[in-house]
Amino acid sequence: MMSVPFSGLAKGLAVTLRTMTKKTVTEQYPDVQPDLPPRTRGVIGLFEENCTVCMLCARECPDWCIYIDSHKETVPAAAPGGRERSRNVLDRFAIDFSLCMYCGICIEVCPFDALFWSPEFEYAETDIRELTHERDKLREWMWTVPAPPALDPHAEEPKEIAAARKSADKLAAAQAAEQAEQNPDQEGGQ
């Protein structure tokens, strides 16, 4: 089999000419922000008011990249004669994003909804030691978290809400009946 000289070059030029006429798909990233899908997983935001320093997120993290420091504080009794209580106060909450693998386990195990996915993705640093972000930065990212999607209007009402509504209706009916028994003169006209 005989090869034609420069056939490889001709094929290469043909591919080049074909791709030159097609529209480019390159995103001009720094100048044009990408359209991110809803609920994008970027970084983890902290809603500090909900954190009770239960340490579940740090314990369940497979990378051990969450650092939490706290101290106990005594809270005076709410009523006279009551007892004092103690509560944990958050001193430090930091996540080392150079170790984090973005698995979301910390967000799933948090029983108090203190951690959320934020769509922020521009947090690169020139030094790897600066990828440990403290609670102030995590709190800033919390405000970029989108609202949860609306509930399906045709979905069933959760059992807990239905049970609570039923017991509230019973209580209201019992109170109305009790009030009617105590004031029979007001209902019949005066």
CYANA upper distance limits for C-alpha pairs under 8 A (distance plus 0.5 A):
  3 SER  CA      7 SER  CA      8.14
  6 PHE  CA     10 ALA  CA      6.80
  7 SER  CA     11 LYS  CA      6.70
  8 GLY  CA     12 GLY  CA      6.70
  9 LEU  CA     13 LEU  CA      6.68
 10 ALA  CA     14 ALA  CA      6.65
 11 LYS  CA     15 VAL  CA      6.87
 12 GLY  CA     16 THR  CA      6.77
 13 LEU  CA     17 LEU  CA      6.60
 14 ALA  CA     18 ARG  CA      6.64
 15 VAL  CA     19 THR  CA      6.76
 16 THR  CA     20 MET  CA      6.63
 17 LEU  CA     21 THR  CA      7.20
 18 ARG  CA     22 LYS  CA      7.53
 27 GLU  CA     32 VAL  CA      7.93
 27 GLU  CA     34 PRO  CA      8.23
 28 GLN  CA     32 VAL  CA      6.07
 29 TYR  CA     33 GLN  CA      6.35
 29 TYR  CA     34 PRO  CA      7.30
 36 LEU  CA     40 THR  CA      7.11
 36 LEU  CA    119 PRO  CA      8.47
 39 ARG  CA    117 TRP  CA      8.10
 39 ARG  CA    118 SER  CA      8.37
 39 ARG  CA    119 PRO  CA      7.43
 39 ARG  CA    146 PRO  CA      7.53
 40 THR  CA    117 TRP  CA      7.97
 40 THR  CA    118 SER  CA      7.68
 40 THR  CA    119 PRO  CA      5.56
 41 ARG  CA    102 TYR  CA      8.40
 41 ARG  CA    117 TRP  CA      5.99
 41 ARG  CA    118 SER  CA      6.72
 41 ARG  CA    119 PRO  CA      6.06
 42 GLY  CA    117 TRP  CA      6.93
 42 GLY  CA    118 SER  CA      5.89
 42 GLY  CA    119 PRO  CA      4.93
 42 GLY  CA    120 GLU  CA      5.52
 42 GLY  CA    121 PHE  CA      5.49
 43 VAL  CA    102 TYR  CA      8.25
 43 VAL  CA    117 TRP  CA      6.42
 43 VAL  CA    118 SER  CA      5.75
 43 VAL  CA    119 PRO  CA      7.09
 43 VAL  CA    120 GLU  CA      6.47
 43 VAL  CA    121 PHE  CA      7.06
 43 VAL  CA    141 TRP  CA      8.22
 44 ILE  CA    115 LEU  CA      7.03
 44 ILE  CA    116 PHE  CA      6.13
 44 ILE  CA    117 TRP  CA      5.35
 44 ILE  CA    118 SER  CA      6.21
 44 ILE  CA    138 LEU  CA      7.30
 44 ILE  CA    141 TRP  CA      7.86
 44 ILE  CA    142 MET  CA      8.27
 45 GLY  CA    115 LEU  CA      6.21
 45 GLY  CA    116 PHE  CA      5.68
 45 GLY  CA    117 TRP  CA      6.58
 45 GLY  CA    118 SER  CA      6.37
 45 GLY  CA    138 LEU  CA      5.24
 45 GLY  CA    139 ARG  CA      6.47
 45 GLY  CA    140 GLU  CA      7.94
 45 GLY  CA    141 TRP  CA      5.48
 45 GLY  CA    142 MET  CA      4.81
 45 GLY  CA    143 TRP  CA      8.50
 45 GLY  CA    145 VAL  CA      8.06
 46 LEU  CA    114 ALA  CA      6.19
 46 LEU  CA    115 LEU  CA      5.37
 46 LEU  CA    116 PHE  CA      7.11
 46 LEU  CA    135 ARG  CA      7.49
 46 LEU  CA    138 LEU  CA      5.66
 46 LEU  CA    139 ARG  CA      5.56
 46 LEU  CA    141 TRP  CA      7.95
 46 LEU  CA    142 MET  CA      6.17
 47 PHE  CA     51 CYS  CA      7.51
 47 PHE  CA    113 ASP  CA      8.18
 47 PHE  CA    114 ALA  CA      5.20
 47 PHE  CA    115 LEU  CA      6.67
 47 PHE  CA    116 PHE  CA      8.30
 47 PHE  CA    139 ARG  CA      6.71
 47 PHE  CA    142 MET  CA      6.74
 48 GLU  CA    114 ALA  CA      6.82
 48 GLU  CA    135 ARG  CA      8.45
 48 GLU  CA    139 ARG  CA      7.48
 49 GLU  CA    114 ALA  CA      7.97
 50 ASN  CA    112 PHE  CA      6.33
 50 ASN  CA    113 ASP  CA      6.97
 50 ASN  CA    114 ALA  CA      5.47
 51 CYS  CA     90 LEU  CA      8.30
 51 CYS  CA    112 PHE  CA      7.15
 51 CYS  CA    113 ASP  CA      8.30
 51 CYS  CA    114 ALA  CA      5.79
 52 THR  CA     88 ASN  CA      7.15
 52 THR  CA     89 VAL  CA      8.05
 52 THR  CA     90 LEU  CA      8.17
 52 THR  CA    112 PHE  CA      8.14
 53 VAL  CA     68 ILE  CA      8.17
 53 VAL  CA     70 SER  CA      7.64
 53 VAL  CA     88 ASN  CA      6.75
 53 VAL  CA     89 VAL  CA      7.65
 53 VAL  CA     90 LEU  CA      6.78
 55 MET  CA     59 ARG  CA      6.67
 55 MET  CA     68 ILE  CA      7.81
 56 LEU  CA     60 GLU  CA      6.51
 56 LEU  CA    106 CYS  CA      7.99
 56 LEU  CA    109 VAL  CA      7.19
 56 LEU  CA    110 CYS  CA      7.06
 57 CYS  CA     61 CYS  CA      6.53
 57 CYS  CA     66 ILE  CA      7.90
 57 CYS  CA    105 ILE  CA      7.96
 57 CYS  CA    106 CYS  CA      4.85
 57 CYS  CA    107 ILE  CA      7.77
 57 CYS  CA    109 VAL  CA      6.89
 57 CYS  CA    110 CYS  CA      6.71
 58 ALA  CA     64 TRP  CA      6.99
 58 ALA  CA     65 CYS  CA      7.96
 58 ALA  CA     66 ILE  CA      5.67
 58 ALA  CA     67 TYR  CA      7.29
 58 ALA  CA     68 ILE  CA      7.89
 58 ALA  CA    106 CYS  CA      7.71
 59 ARG  CA     64 TRP  CA      8.06
 60 GLU  CA    105 ILE  CA      7.44
 60 GLU  CA    106 CYS  CA      7.08
 60 GLU  CA    109 VAL  CA      8.16
 61 CYS  CA     65 CYS  CA      7.47
 61 CYS  CA     66 ILE  CA      7.76
 61 CYS  CA    105 ILE  CA      7.06
 61 CYS  CA    106 CYS  CA      6.63
 63 ASP  CA     99 LEU  CA      6.89
 63 ASP  CA    100 CYS  CA      6.83
 63 ASP  CA    101 MET  CA      7.95
 64 TRP  CA     99 LEU  CA      8.46
 65 CYS  CA     95 ILE  CA      6.12
 65 CYS  CA     96 ASP  CA      5.60
 65 CYS  CA     97 PHE  CA      7.84
 65 CYS  CA     99 LEU  CA      6.35
 65 CYS  CA    100 CYS  CA      6.48
 66 ILE  CA     93 PHE  CA      7.75
 66 ILE  CA     94 ALA  CA      6.27
 66 ILE  CA     95 ILE  CA      5.08
 66 ILE  CA     96 ASP  CA      7.04
 67 TYR  CA     92 ARG  CA      7.77
 67 TYR  CA     93 PHE  CA      6.21
 67 TYR  CA     94 ALA  CA      5.60
 67 TYR  CA     95 ILE  CA      6.79
 68 ILE  CA     90 LEU  CA      8.08
 68 ILE  CA     91 ASP  CA      8.01
 68 ILE  CA     92 ARG  CA      5.81
 68 ILE  CA     93 PHE  CA      5.14
 68 ILE  CA     94 ALA  CA      7.09
 69 ASP  CA     90 LEU  CA      6.89
 69 ASP  CA     91 ASP  CA      5.79
 69 ASP  CA     92 ARG  CA      5.32
 69 ASP  CA     93 PHE  CA      7.19
 70 SER  CA     88 ASN  CA      6.84
 70 SER  CA     89 VAL  CA      5.90
 70 SER  CA     90 LEU  CA      5.08
 70 SER  CA     91 ASP  CA      5.25
 70 SER  CA     92 ARG  CA      7.19
 71 HIS  CA     88 ASN  CA      6.17
 71 HIS  CA     89 VAL  CA      5.93
 71 HIS  CA     90 LEU  CA      7.41
 71 HIS  CA     91 ASP  CA      7.55
 72 LYS  CA     86 SER  CA      6.78
 72 LYS  CA     87 ARG  CA      6.01
 72 LYS  CA     88 ASN  CA      5.07
 72 LYS  CA     89 VAL  CA      6.53
 73 GLU  CA     86 SER  CA      5.91
 73 GLU  CA     87 ARG  CA      5.92
 73 GLU  CA     88 ASN  CA      6.74
 73 GLU  CA     89 VAL  CA      7.16
 74 THR  CA     84 GLU  CA      7.19
 74 THR  CA     85 ARG  CA      6.21
 74 THR  CA     86 SER  CA      4.80
 74 THR  CA     87 ARG  CA      7.00
 75 VAL  CA     84 GLU  CA      6.26
 75 VAL  CA     85 ARG  CA      5.63
 75 VAL  CA     86 SER  CA      6.11
 75 VAL  CA     87 ARG  CA      7.63
 76 PRO  CA     83 ARG  CA      7.94
 76 PRO  CA     84 GLU  CA      5.32
 76 PRO  CA     85 ARG  CA      7.10
 77 ALA  CA     81 GLY  CA      8.00
 77 ALA  CA     82 GLY  CA      5.62
 77 ALA  CA     83 ARG  CA      5.63
 77 ALA  CA     84 GLU  CA      5.10
 77 ALA  CA     85 ARG  CA      7.41
 78 ALA  CA     82 GLY  CA      7.13
 92 ARG  CA    134 GLU  CA      7.68
 92 ARG  CA    135 ARG  CA      7.21
 93 PHE  CA    134 GLU  CA      6.44
 93 PHE  CA    135 ARG  CA      5.61
 94 ALA  CA    132 THR  CA      6.94
 94 ALA  CA    133 HIS  CA      5.97
 94 ALA  CA    134 GLU  CA      4.76
 94 ALA  CA    135 ARG  CA      6.23
 94 ALA  CA    138 LEU  CA      8.42
 95 ILE  CA    100 CYS  CA      8.19
 95 ILE  CA    132 THR  CA      6.01
 95 ILE  CA    133 HIS  CA      6.06
 95 ILE  CA    134 GLU  CA      7.23
 96 ASP  CA    100 CYS  CA      6.82
 96 ASP  CA    131 LEU  CA      6.32
 96 ASP  CA    132 THR  CA      4.45
 96 ASP  CA    133 HIS  CA      6.84
 97 PHE  CA    101 MET  CA      8.38
 97 PHE  CA    131 LEU  CA      5.92
 97 PHE  CA    132 THR  CA      6.44
 97 PHE  CA    133 HIS  CA      7.94
 98 SER  CA    128 ILE  CA      7.18
 98 SER  CA    131 LEU  CA      6.30
 98 SER  CA    132 THR  CA      7.77
104 GLY  CA    108 GLU  CA      6.85
105 ILE  CA    109 VAL  CA      6.64
106 CYS  CA    110 CYS  CA      6.71
106 CYS  CA    115 LEU  CA      7.89
107 ILE  CA    113 ASP  CA      8.08
107 ILE  CA    114 ALA  CA      8.34
107 ILE  CA    115 LEU  CA      5.68
107 ILE  CA    116 PHE  CA      6.56
107 ILE  CA    117 TRP  CA      8.25
110 CYS  CA    114 ALA  CA      7.13
110 CYS  CA    115 LEU  CA      7.41
116 PHE  CA    142 MET  CA      7.61
116 PHE  CA    145 VAL  CA      7.59
117 TRP  CA    145 VAL  CA      7.06
118 SER  CA    141 TRP  CA      6.73
118 SER  CA    142 MET  CA      7.06
118 SER  CA    144 THR  CA      6.44
118 SER  CA    145 VAL  CA      5.18
118 SER  CA    146 PRO  CA      8.04
119 PRO  CA    144 THR  CA      7.47
119 PRO  CA    145 VAL  CA      7.17
120 GLU  CA    141 TRP  CA      7.61
120 GLU  CA    144 THR  CA      7.78
124 ALA  CA    131 LEU  CA      8.06
125 GLU  CA    130 GLU  CA      6.81
125 GLU  CA    131 LEU  CA      7.00
126 THR  CA    130 GLU  CA      8.29
127 ASP  CA    131 LEU  CA      7.99
133 HIS  CA    137 LYS  CA      6.58
133 HIS  CA    138 LEU  CA      7.29
134 GLU  CA    138 LEU  CA      6.89
135 ARG  CA    139 ARG  CA      6.33
136 ASP  CA    140 GLU  CA      6.88
137 LYS  CA    141 TRP  CA      6.96
138 LEU  CA    142 MET  CA      6.93
139 ARG  CA    143 TRP  CA      7.76
140 GLU  CA    144 THR  CA      8.13
141 TRP  CA    145 VAL  CA      7.61
151 LEU  CA    155 ALA  CA      8.10
157 GLU  CA    161 ILE  CA      7.36
157 GLU  CA    162 ALA  CA      6.99
158 PRO  CA    162 ALA  CA      6.85
159 LYS  CA    163 ALA  CA      6.54
160 GLU  CA    164 ALA  CA      6.64
161 ILE  CA    165 ARG  CA      6.54
162 ALA  CA    166 LYS  CA      6.63
163 ALA  CA    167 SER  CA      6.74
164 ALA  CA    168 ALA  CA      6.58
165 ARG  CA    169 ASP  CA      6.60
166 LYS  CA    170 LYS  CA      6.79
167 SER  CA    171 LEU  CA      6.64
168 ALA  CA    172 ALA  CA      6.61
169 ASP  CA    173 ALA  CA      6.61
170 LYS  CA    174 ALA  CA      6.62
171 LEU  CA    175 GLN  CA      6.65
172 ALA  CA    176 ALA  CA      6.63
173 ALA  CA    177 ALA  CA      6.64
174 ALA  CA    178 GLU  CA      6.60
175 GLN  CA    179 GLN  CA      6.58
176 ALA  CA    180 ALA  CA      6.63
177 ALA  CA    181 GLU  CA      6.78
178 GLU  CA    182 GLN  CA      6.86
179 GLN  CA    183 ASN  CA      6.68
180 ALA  CA    184 PRO  CA      6.24
180 ALA  CA    187 GLU  CA      7.99
183 ASN  CA    187 GLU  CA      7.95
184 PRO  CA    188 GLY  CA      7.53
185 ASP  CA    189 GLY  CA      7.39
185 ASP  CA    190 GLN  CA      7.42
186 GLN  CA    190 GLN  CA      6.92
